[in-house]
Amino acid sequence: MAKKIGIDLSGTTVCGWDPGGDNVHSVPTLILAGSADAIIAGCQAEDFFNDGLAGPKVFLEFLGMGHTMTVADAGLGALVLDQTQKFSDIISKFVIMAPSQLAQFVSSVQGELGALKARVRRTENGRIKCP
């Protein structure tokens, strides 16, 4: 891998965060975004969802969470252990689902999403709008 790092003298421009073109993949993907994430630039998560994913995909937004994606960021206090389990359950359910079960996945995690103040970002014409 280290041999691949160096200076490109050909003049080719490479964008490390360009999800489109040759970087598109069709692996089932769960995107978790925190509404209070001050680190990502612009609409990176939305751009990746829209332009980098050709297969089954779900975009979940967690209100009040930051870049670290911990339930403690949501100000849940004493409920943190229970909420952490719910957060873990969402990820586990996605990992074990078959790509054809995407609709069932979303309905199966509605309870967890409600408890975590999270929502499924809906698409319009297959794309998610940047807030």
C-alpha positions as CSV (number, residue, x, y, z in Angstrom):
1,M,0.0,0.0,0.0
2,A,2.8,2.5,0.8
3,K,4.1,2.1,-2.7
4,K,0.8,3.6,-4.0
5,I,1.4,6.9,-2.1
6,G,3.4,9.5,-3.8
7,I,3.3,12.5,-6.2
8,D,1.3,12.1,-9.3
9,L,3.3,13.8,-12.0
10,S,0.8,13.1,-14.8
11,G,-1.4,16.1,-13.9
12,T,-4.4,13.9,-13.1
13,T,-6.6,15.4,-10.4
14,V,-7.6,12.9,-7.8
15,C,-10.3,13.8,-5.2
16,G,-10.2,11.4,-2.2
17,W,-13.9,12.2,-1.3
18,D,-15.4,11.9,-4.8
19,P,-18.0,9.1,-4.4
20,G,-19.0,9.0,-8.1
21,G,-17.4,7.6,-11.2
22,D,-15.1,4.7,-10.6
23,N,-15.7,4.9,-6.8
24,V,-19.3,3.8,-7.0
25,H,-20.1,0.5,-5.3
26,S,-23.1,-1.7,-4.8
27,V,-22.4,-3.1,-1.3
28,P,-25.5,-2.7,1.0
29,T,-24.7,0.4,3.0
30,L,-26.1,2.0,6.2
31,I,-25.2,5.7,6.5
32,L,-25.5,7.1,10.0
33,A,-25.4,10.9,10.2
34,G,-25.5,13.1,13.2
35,S,-27.5,16.3,12.8
36,A,-25.0,18.1,15.1
37,D,-21.9,17.0,13.2
38,A,-19.7,20.0,12.8
39,I,-16.8,18.1,11.3
40,I,-18.0,17.0,7.9
41,A,-17.9,19.6,5.1
42,G,-21.1,20.5,3.2
43,C,-23.2,17.5,2.4
44,Q,-20.6,14.7,2.3
45,A,-22.9,12.0,3.7
46,E,-25.7,13.0,1.3
47,D,-23.3,13.2,-1.7
48,F,-22.0,9.7,-0.9
49,F,-25.5,8.3,-0.6
50,N,-26.6,10.0,-3.9
51,D,-23.5,9.5,-6.0
52,G,-21.4,6.7,-4.5
53,L,-23.9,3.9,-3.8
54,A,-25.6,1.8,-6.4
55,G,-26.9,-1.0,-4.2
56,P,-29.3,-1.2,-1.3
57,K,-28.9,1.8,1.0
58,V,-30.4,3.5,4.0
59,F,-29.7,6.9,5.4
60,L,-30.4,7.4,9.1
61,E,-30.1,10.8,10.8
62,F,-29.7,11.0,14.6
63,L,-30.9,14.4,15.9
64,G,-28.5,16.0,18.4
65,M,-25.6,13.6,17.7
66,G,-22.2,14.8,16.6
67,H,-19.3,13.3,14.7
68,T,-18.5,10.7,17.3
69,M,-22.0,9.1,16.9
70,T,-22.5,8.2,20.5
71,V,-25.8,8.4,22.2
72,A,-24.3,10.4,25.0
73,D,-24.2,13.3,22.4
74,A,-28.0,13.2,22.3
75,G,-28.3,14.3,26.0
76,L,-30.0,11.1,27.1
77,G,-28.4,11.0,30.6
78,A,-29.4,7.9,32.6
79,L,-30.8,6.2,29.5
80,V,-27.4,5.9,27.9
81,L,-27.0,2.1,28.4
82,D,-30.4,1.3,27.0
83,Q,-30.0,3.8,24.2
84,T,-26.5,2.4,23.4
85,Q,-28.1,-1.1,23.0
86,K,-30.8,0.3,20.7
87,F,-28.1,2.0,18.6
88,S,-26.2,-1.3,18.4
89,D,-29.4,-3.2,17.5
90,I,-30.0,-1.0,14.5
91,I,-26.5,-1.7,13.2
92,S,-26.7,-5.4,13.9
93,K,-30.0,-5.7,12.1
94,F,-28.7,-4.0,9.0
95,V,-25.5,-6.2,9.0
96,I,-27.5,-9.5,9.1
97,M,-30.3,-8.5,6.6
98,A,-30.3,-9.7,3.1
99,P,-30.2,-6.9,0.4
100,S,-33.7,-7.8,-0.6
101,Q,-35.0,-7.0,2.9
102,L,-34.3,-3.3,2.9
103,A,-38.0,-2.3,3.4
104,Q,-38.3,-4.8,6.3
105,F,-35.2,-3.4,7.9
106,V,-36.6,0.1,8.0
107,S,-39.9,-1.1,9.6
108,S,-38.0,-3.4,12.0
109,V,-36.1,-0.5,13.6
110,Q,-38.9,2.1,14.0
111,G,-39.0,1.5,17.8
112,E,-35.2,2.0,18.1
113,L,-35.3,5.1,15.8
114,G,-38.0,6.7,17.9
115,A,-36.2,6.1,21.2
116,L,-33.0,7.6,19.7
117,K,-34.7,10.6,18.2
118,A,-33.6,9.4,14.8
119,R,-35.3,9.3,11.4
120,V,-34.9,7.7,8.0
121,R,-34.0,10.3,5.5
122,R,-36.4,9.8,2.5
123,T,-35.4,10.1,-1.1
124,E,-36.9,12.2,-3.8
125,N,-36.4,10.7,-7.2
126,G,-33.8,8.4,-5.6
127,R,-31.8,11.2,-4.1
128,I,-31.5,12.8,-0.6
129,K,-31.6,16.6,-0.4
130,C,-28.9,18.4,1.4
131,P,-30.5,20.3,4.4
